[in-house]
């Protein structure tokens, strides 16, 4: 009976050691997979951050170019307004000159008719 019990104990001990070894192997495998996942996550985060930085810089360049274009267009509009005012003034002067010339012509024609 003792021999049978000792034999069963040895068998259970071997089974327990095998189970513990399998658990340790599984734990090592899971730790390795977790480590790989963390590495992939860090790499993905770095790639996302790099892409975000690049996009931000590109947007800043585009925004600056738009501001420059806006400033250029505002300057152009301002110069066009000045040109319009100058042309209006010239038009008014020409209108007055034409009125005076027509009046002088009318006076000359009256004088000639007399």
Buried (B, 14 or more C-beta within 10 A) or exposed (E): EEEEEEEEEEEEEEEEEEEEEEEEEEEEEEEEEEEEEEEEEEEEEEEEEEEEEEEEEEEEEEEEEEEEEEEEEEEEEEEEEEEEEEEEEEEEEEEEEEEEEEEEEEEEEEEEEE
